Amino acid sequence: MEEITRDAHFSTAPMIGQFYLQGARLLSRSQYEQLDCQYANTPSLDDGFSASGEHYILVHLLNEFGYHPHSREEAFEITEKLLTEGWQQ
């Protein structure tokens, strides 16, 4: 997976995996629940060659939360890491 580099403004942002992510932080409980529900509804990458509408919804949620994946694979990786981290109290 290719590393996403940011300009100096984002160089101090926390990393998730090998990616610097704008606004990397724990999600609120509401955001966590939305992302978890959408992740459960989104077919795995092995289930089809082209993106489904569910993949686009997943990417849209990540964008709303300040994460900007450049591929479906990256969207899944970011989502899995965010869900593993949990939410802020």
Secondary structure, 3 states (H helix, E strand, C coil): CCCCCCCHHHCCCCEECCEECCCCCCECHHHHHHHHHHHHHCCCHHHCCCCCHHHHHHHHHHHHCCCCCCCHHHHHHHHHHHHHHCECC
